[in-house]
Amino acid sequence: MTLNLEAHLLEGIDVFNFLQLIVSTPKDLAGKSYVLVTKSLLSQLPQSTNDTIEHCLRHGFVEVKQLGRSNEYWITRKGLEYYHIEDSRGARFKVS
């Protein structure tokens, strides 16, 4: 994970911006986007970022693949559709 991604996650992030982080990362060979987050970073995240990630998981915007010392957060089709709708409207949804 790059320092820029870490900084965004550590400062607190909303749903749209979390999805935007995933969308803006390089895609894998299948053309899918994901963010790799270490478990040590996960333990340092503010509650607002944890709430955002849980919200995204609960609503099917992302899927998580748990690896040894990290988690991969993959954007789903539903998450990508939500991201594009919100991006076109200029709206942002903040988990409180």
Backbone as a printed PyTorch tensor [residue, N CA C, xyz], in Angstrom:
tensor([[[  0.8460,  -1.1740,   0.0000],
         [  0.0000,   0.0000,   0.0000],
         [  0.8880,   1.2320,   0.0000]],

        [[  0.5060,   2.2140,  -0.7780],
         [  1.3040,   3.4330,  -0.8410],
         [  0.9940,   4.3270,   0.3560]],

        [[  1.9210,   5.2170,   0.6340],
         [  1.7180,   6.1440,   1.7480],
         [  0.5010,   7.0230,   1.5320]],

        [[  0.2200,   7.3780,   0.2750],
         [ -0.9370,   8.2030,  -0.0310],
         [ -2.2290,   7.4870,   0.3730]],

        [[ -2.3410,   6.2000,   0.0380],
         [ -3.5290,   5.4410,   0.4190],
         [ -3.6280,   5.3180,   1.9360]],

        [[ -2.5070,   5.0530,   2.5730],
         [ -2.4950,   4.9590,   4.0360],
         [ -2.9640,   6.2630,   4.6680]],

        [[ -2.4680,   7.3770,   4.1570],
         [ -2.8410,   8.6830,   4.7100],
         [ -4.3390,   8.9120,   4.5940]],

        [[ -4.9190,   8.5770,   3.4440],
         [ -6.3670,   8.7440,   3.2620],
         [ -7.1420,   7.8910,   4.2570]],

        [[ -6.7310,   6.6480,   4.4200],
         [ -7.4380,   5.7640,   5.3430],
         [ -7.2890,   6.2220,   6.7890]],

        [[ -6.1150,   6.6980,   7.1440],
         [ -5.8650,   7.1170,   8.5230],
         [ -6.5660,   8.4200,   8.8940]],

        [[ -6.8360,   9.2700,   7.9150],
         [ -7.4960,  10.5400,   8.2360],
         [ -9.0060,  10.3870,   8.3480]],

        [[ -9.5240,   9.2430,   7.9870],
         [-10.9700,   9.0340,   7.9840],
         [-11.4830,   9.2370,   6.5730]],

        [[-12.3540,   8.3700,   6.1410],
         [-12.7610,   8.3830,   4.7380],
         [-14.2350,   8.0130,   4.6370]],

        [[-14.9350,   8.6130,   3.6780],
         [-16.3360,   8.2870,   3.4740],
         [-16.4650,   7.1960,   2.4110]],

        [[-17.6930,   6.7390,   2.1920],
         [-17.9480,   5.6250,   1.2730],
         [-17.4660,   5.9510,  -0.1330]],

        [[-17.8570,   7.1080,  -0.6520],
         [-17.4670,   7.4680,  -2.0150],
         [-15.9490,   7.4780,  -2.1600]],

        [[-15.2560,   8.0940,  -1.2160],
         [-13.7980,   8.1900,  -1.3160],
         [-13.1070,   6.8460,  -1.1280]],

        [[-13.6750,   5.9490,  -0.3160],
         [-13.1160,   4.6030,  -0.1900],
         [-13.2350,   3.8710,  -1.5250]],

        [[-14.4080,   3.9650,  -2.1380],
         [-14.5920,   3.3320,  -3.4490],
         [-13.6900,   3.9810,  -4.4940]],

        [[-13.5270,   5.2950,  -4.4090],
         [-12.6520,   6.0040,  -5.3440],
         [-11.2030,   5.5400,  -5.1980]],

        [[-10.7560,   5.2970,  -3.9770],
         [ -9.4050,   4.7700,  -3.7650],
         [ -9.2320,   3.4310,  -4.4700]],

        [[-10.2390,   2.5760,  -4.3420],
         [-10.1530,   1.2590,  -4.9780],
         [-10.1590,   1.3970,  -6.4940]],

        [[-11.0740,   2.2110,  -7.0130],
         [-11.1920,   2.3920,  -8.4660],
         [ -9.9140,   2.9710,  -9.0600]],

        [[ -9.2350,   3.8250,  -8.3190],
         [ -8.0550,   4.5100,  -8.8570],
         [ -6.7790,   3.6700,  -8.7930]],

        [[ -6.8320,   2.5000,  -8.1500],
         [ -5.6420,   1.6440,  -8.0900],
         [ -5.4740,   0.8890,  -9.4010]],

        [[ -4.2550,   0.4640,  -9.7110],
         [ -4.0580,  -0.3470, -10.9210],
         [ -4.8970,  -1.6240, -10.8370]],

        [[ -5.4050,  -2.0430, -11.9740],
         [ -6.2580,  -3.2240, -12.0220],
         [ -5.4200,  -4.4970, -12.1360]],

        [[ -6.0160,  -5.6120, -11.7060],
         [ -5.3380,  -6.8930, -11.8590],
         [ -5.5050,  -7.3770, -13.3010]],

        [[ -5.0350,  -8.5810, -13.6010],
         [ -5.0940,  -9.1010, -14.9740],
         [ -6.5210,  -9.2710, -15.4830]],

        [[ -7.4600,  -9.4850, -14.5810],
         [ -8.8600,  -9.6340, -14.9720],
         [ -9.5680,  -8.2900, -15.0970]],

        [[ -8.8580,  -7.1930, -14.8470],
         [ -9.4500,  -5.8660, -14.9630],
         [-10.2120,  -5.4090, -13.7350]],

        [[ -9.9810,  -6.0670, -12.5980],
         [-10.6790,  -5.7010, -11.3630],
         [ -9.7780,  -4.8570, -10.4720]],

        [[-10.4110,  -3.9780,  -9.7100],
         [ -9.6850,  -3.0730,  -8.8130],
         [ -9.7910,  -3.5450,  -7.3740]],

        [[ -8.6970,  -3.4060,  -6.6450],
         [ -8.7020,  -3.7290,  -5.2250],
         [ -7.6370,  -2.9260,  -4.4960]],

        [[ -7.7870,  -2.8590,  -3.1680],
         [ -6.8120,  -2.2010,  -2.3040],
         [ -6.3480,  -3.2340,  -1.2850]],

        [[ -5.0430,  -3.3190,  -1.0950],
         [ -4.4470,  -4.2110,  -0.1030],
         [ -4.1540,  -3.4000,   1.1560]],

        [[ -4.7190,  -3.8280,   2.2850],
         [ -4.5380,  -3.1180,   3.5510],
         [ -3.9600,  -4.1010,   4.5720]],

        [[ -2.8350,  -3.7480,   5.1450],
         [ -2.2190,  -4.6310,   6.1380],
         [ -3.0430,  -4.6420,   7.4220]],

        [[ -2.9640,  -5.7410,   8.1420],
         [ -3.7080,  -5.8430,   9.4070],
         [ -3.1700,  -4.8640,  10.4400]],

        [[ -1.8730,  -4.5420,  10.3740],
         [ -1.3360,  -3.5460,  11.3150],
         [ -1.9360,  -2.1720,  11.0360]],

        [[ -2.1420,  -1.8290,   9.7600],
         [ -2.8010,  -0.5640,   9.4350],
         [ -4.2680,  -0.6090,   9.8480]],

        [[ -4.9360,  -1.7300,   9.6030],
         [ -6.3410,  -1.8550,  10.0020],
         [ -6.5300,  -1.5720,  11.4860]],

        [[ -5.5920,  -2.0070,  12.3000],
         [ -5.7140,  -1.7930,  13.7460],
         [ -5.5170,  -0.3310,  14.1390]],

        [[ -4.9520,   0.4760,  13.2470],
         [ -4.7070,   1.8950,  13.5310],
         [ -5.7860,   2.8200,  12.9730]],

        [[ -6.6950,   2.2880,  12.1730],
         [ -7.6730,   3.1360,  11.4970],
         [ -8.6480,   3.7680,  12.4790]],

        [[ -9.0570,   5.0060,  12.1960],
         [-10.0620,   5.6440,  13.0530],
         [-11.4080,   4.9310,  12.9030]],

        [[-12.2600,   5.1010,  13.8830],
         [-13.5650,   4.4480,  13.8690],
         [-14.3600,   4.8150,  12.6170]],

        [[-14.2390,   6.0440,  12.1450],
         [-14.9950,   6.4620,  10.9560],
         [-14.6000,   5.6440,   9.7280]],

        [[-13.3210,   5.3380,   9.5730],
         [-12.8790,   4.5230,   8.4400],
         [-13.3520,   3.0850,   8.6050]],

        [[-13.2560,   2.5450,   9.8140],
         [-13.7710,   1.1920,  10.0600],
         [-15.2650,   1.1140,   9.7720]],

        [[-16.0180,   2.1440,  10.1740],
         [-17.4560,   2.1850,   9.8970],
         [-17.7220,   2.2140,   8.3980]],

        [[-16.9270,   2.9800,   7.6740],
         [-17.0770,   3.0660,   6.2240],
         [-16.8340,   1.7110,   5.5730]],

        [[-15.7610,   1.0430,   5.9630],
         [-15.4480,  -0.2680,   5.3920],
         [-16.5640,  -1.2630,   5.7120]],

        [[-17.0360,  -1.2690,   6.9530],
         [-18.1290,  -2.1700,   7.3440],
         [-19.4030,  -1.8640,   6.5560]],

        [[-19.6900,  -0.5870,   6.3550],
         [-20.8590,  -0.1770,   5.5720],
         [-20.7450,  -0.7220,   4.1460]],

        [[-19.5730,  -0.5750,   3.5520],
         [-19.3520,  -1.0590,   2.1840],
         [-19.4950,  -2.5760,   2.0960]],

        [[-18.9960,  -3.2860,   3.0850],
         [-19.1360,  -4.7470,   3.1180],
         [-20.5990,  -5.1450,   3.2980]],

        [[-21.2770,  -4.5060,   4.2360],
         [-22.6730,  -4.8260,   4.5450],
         [-23.5860,  -4.5940,   3.3430]],

        [[-23.3020,  -3.5760,   2.5580],
         [-24.1580,  -3.2390,   1.4200],
         [-23.6710,  -3.8400,   0.1050]],

        [[-22.6310,  -4.6570,   0.1700],
         [-22.1660,  -5.3590,  -1.0230],
         [-21.3980,  -4.4960,  -2.0050]],

        [[-20.8590,  -3.3650,  -1.5460],
         [-20.0600,  -2.5040,  -2.4270],
         [-18.6490,  -3.0450,  -2.6090]],

        [[-18.1630,  -3.7680,  -1.6130],
         [-16.8350,  -4.3820,  -1.6790],
         [-16.9120,  -5.7960,  -1.1200]],

        [[-15.9290,  -6.5950,  -1.4980],
         [-15.7180,  -7.9170,  -0.9190],
         [-14.3260,  -7.9120,  -0.3140]],

        [[-14.1380,  -8.7160,   0.7110],
         [-12.8270,  -8.7830,   1.3500],
         [-12.2600, -10.1880,   1.1810]],

        [[-10.9850, -10.2420,   0.8550],
         [-10.2380, -11.4970,   0.8330],
         [ -9.1850, -11.3730,   1.9220]],

        [[ -9.3310, -12.1950,   2.9500],
         [ -8.3920, -12.1270,   4.0640],
         [ -7.1740, -12.9800,   3.7450]],

        [[ -6.0310, -12.3470,   3.7810],
         [ -4.7650, -13.0200,   3.5440],
         [ -4.0340, -13.1130,   4.8790]],

        [[ -2.8470, -13.6300,   4.8890],
         [ -2.0930, -13.7880,   6.1330],
         [ -2.0090, -12.5350,   6.9760]],

        [[ -1.3360, -11.5160,   6.4700],
         [ -1.1320, -10.2820,   7.2460],
         [ -1.8280,  -9.0750,   6.6360]],

        [[ -2.7490,  -9.3270,   5.7400],
         [ -3.4400,  -8.2060,   5.1040],
         [ -4.8030,  -8.6430,   4.5880]],

        [[ -5.5960,  -7.6560,   4.2160],
         [ -6.8920,  -7.8750,   3.5880],
         [ -6.8910,  -7.1890,   2.2310]],

        [[ -7.4850,  -7.8480,   1.2560],
         [ -7.7220,  -7.2210,  -0.0430],
         [ -9.1910,  -6.8200,  -0.0830]],

        [[ -9.4520,  -5.5630,  -0.4030],
         [-10.8180,  -5.0730,  -0.5560],
         [-11.0690,  -4.8600,  -2.0420]],

        [[-11.9670,  -5.6670,  -2.5860],
         [-12.2930,  -5.6490,  -4.0110],
         [-13.6210,  -4.9440,  -4.2110]],

        [[-13.6770,  -4.0670,  -5.1990],
         [-14.9400,  -3.4060,  -5.5050],
         [-15.8170,  -4.3820,  -6.2890]],

        [[-17.0860,  -4.4140,  -5.9610],
         [-18.0380,  -5.2810,  -6.6490],
         [-18.7220,  -4.4950,  -7.7620]],

        [[-19.4930,  -5.1890,  -8.5610],
         [-20.2670,  -4.5130,  -9.6090],
         [-21.2100,  -3.4910,  -8.9780]],

        [[-21.8510,  -3.8860,  -7.8790],
         [-22.7590,  -2.9700,  -7.1770],
         [-22.0050,  -1.7390,  -6.6760]],

        [[-20.8190,  -1.9440,  -6.1250],
         [-20.0100,  -0.8270,  -5.6500],
         [-19.5860,   0.0920,  -6.7750]],

        [[-19.2350,  -0.4930,  -7.9070],
         [-18.8270,   0.2980,  -9.0620],
         [-20.0000,   1.1050,  -9.6060]],

        [[-21.1740,   0.4960,  -9.6570],
         [-22.3680,   1.2210, -10.1020],
         [-22.6730,   2.3820,  -9.1500]],

        [[-22.6150,   2.1110,  -7.8510],
         [-22.8530,   3.1600,  -6.8590],
         [-21.8440,   4.2940,  -7.0340]],

        [[-20.5910,   3.9390,  -7.1950],
         [-19.5370,   4.9380,  -7.3690],
         [-19.8290,   5.8300,  -8.5780]],

        [[-20.1730,   5.2310,  -9.7100],
         [-20.4150,   6.0180, -10.9250],
         [-21.6630,   6.8960, -10.7960]],

        [[-22.6970,   6.3940, -10.1410],
         [-23.9020,   7.2060,  -9.9220],
         [-23.5730,   8.4120,  -9.0470]],

        [[-22.8880,   8.1650,  -7.9360],
         [-22.5370,   9.2600,  -7.0290],
         [-21.5670,  10.2390,  -7.6800]],

        [[-20.6490,   9.7230,  -8.4770],
         [-19.6890,  10.5870,  -9.1640],
         [-20.3980,  11.4980, -10.1610]],

        [[-21.3670,  10.9590, -10.8800],
         [-22.0820,  11.7700, -11.8710],
         [-22.9710,  12.8230, -11.2090]],

        [[-23.4530,  12.5400, -10.0010],
         [-24.2950,  13.5000,  -9.2770],
         [-23.4790,  14.4670,  -8.4420]],

        [[-22.2280,  14.1400,  -8.2280],
         [-21.4040,  14.9850,  -7.3750],
         [-21.7520,  14.8390,  -5.9060]],

        [[-22.5480,  13.8190,  -5.5750],
         [-22.9960,  13.6190,  -4.1950],
         [-21.9940,  12.7630,  -3.4320]],

        [[-22.0280,  12.8880,  -2.1340],
         [-21.1660,  12.0940,  -1.2640],
         [-22.0020,  11.5870,  -0.0910]],

        [[-21.7960,  10.3440,   0.2790],
         [-22.4930,   9.7660,   1.4240],
         [-21.4810,   9.5320,   2.5240]],

        [[-21.7210,  10.0900,   3.6790],
         [-20.7930,   9.9550,   4.8020],
         [-21.4280,   9.0590,   5.8590]],

        [[-20.6980,   8.0560,   6.2970],
         [-21.1660,   7.1910,   7.3730],
         [-20.9130,   7.9060,   8.6840]],

        [[-21.9500,   7.9950,   9.5120],
         [-21.7560,   8.6730,  10.8010],
         [-21.9120,   7.7100,  11.9480]]])
